[in-house]
Amino acid sequence: MLWQRLAGTEAALEVLSRRRGRAYDPAVVDAVRSVGVPAADGRSLWEDVLAAEPPPIRRVGQSAMDRALAAVGDFADLRSTWTRGRSSRVAELARAAGRAAAVPESDLTLLYRAGLVADIGAVGVPSGVWEDPGPLGVEATEQVRLHPYLSERVLSRCTGLRPVSALAGGHHERLDGSGYHRGSTGARLLAAADVWTSLGDNRPHRRAHRPGEARDALWGEVTAGRLDGTAVEAVLAAAGEVGERRPLPHPGGLSDREVEVLRLITRGLRNREVTARLFISPKNVGHHVEHIYAKIGVTTRPAAALFAMEHDLLSE
């Protein structure tokens, strides 16, 4: 309990009550309050929670593991309107590139899972850093450089995810040692997939690169000795295949126009900005948002964003 360590037990209980039904499930909050908050005596709450798990211990299969990691990655992507849906795209591209490079199937699974959760550590960086159009100062830069380390540390707490954690922690490493957080040669396919995906996304400090620009930038990293040429070639070969995917018909019975509106509000645009972008009236935008919420069963924009990410609706 972070709040308990920072401000004491009473403060922790007050935070739980205030966030009940919002950030935290009411049933979980009520259960914690009924048994009391454990004393802050230096023991590991992680171990206490695991020890309290009633038998039989539930274990997930391979497909369930992928779904669980995808959900974690989607929630991590909510840290910024600029990154929504990013983790799943990195994972899909990395796996497709691995196939293009004849990577063994067992390693493809590892590569895919690492891509799903490589950026979970970004949640530990203040959101203002990710939204800053830059240039970043020394402190903010160090915070950004820390996020692969945080990803690795969080994932390594689970013994079964340690191979995933090691690969995820290396997704910003470069061949010439100029990457972070270790300055090692890193995970080559995952690093190339991460860069390609980032180049294709808008950021606070720049617009998205066009495909030709992104391709040139990626080969520029190879020429500079930072990315592996074989990995980049595999990623570029796979990018065409991945980019052609589009689920039809749309999930939830959404229309094409509703998907357009959902895509824009997921990326953080307000209703009046959607109006300007799609050349429709504010009243129509409001109706579209209401219909989207009703069809997919949500009441908030973050929940709608999760739906869009889970159903791969962000690729235009």
Secondary structure as GFF3:
##gff-version 3
##sequence-region A 1 316
A	DSSP	alpha_helix	2	7	.	.	.	ID=ss1
A	DSSP	alpha_helix	9	19	.	.	.	ID=ss2
A	DSSP	alpha_helix	26	35	.	.	.	ID=ss3
A	DSSP	alpha_helix	45	52	.	.	.	ID=ss4
A	DSSP	alpha_helix	62	77	.	.	.	ID=ss5
A	DSSP	alpha_helix	86	100	.	.	.	ID=ss6
A	DSSP	alpha_helix	105	117	.	.	.	ID=ss7
A	DSSP	three_ten_helix	120	124	.	.	.	ID=ss8
A	DSSP	alpha_helix	127	131	.	.	.	ID=ss9
A	DSSP	alpha_helix	138	156	.	.	.	ID=ss10
A	DSSP	three_ten_helix	159	161	.	.	.	ID=ss11
A	DSSP	alpha_helix	162	168	.	.	.	ID=ss12
A	DSSP	alpha_helix	188	199	.	.	.	ID=ss13
A	DSSP	alpha_helix	211	223	.	.	.	ID=ss14
A	DSSP	alpha_helix	229	243	.	.	.	ID=ss15
A	DSSP	three_ten_helix	251	253	.	.	.	ID=ss16
A	DSSP	alpha_helix	256	266	.	.	.	ID=ss17
A	DSSP	alpha_helix	271	278	.	.	.	ID=ss18
A	DSSP	alpha_helix	282	296	.	.	.	ID=ss19
A	DSSP	alpha_helix	301	310	.	.	.	ID=ss20
###
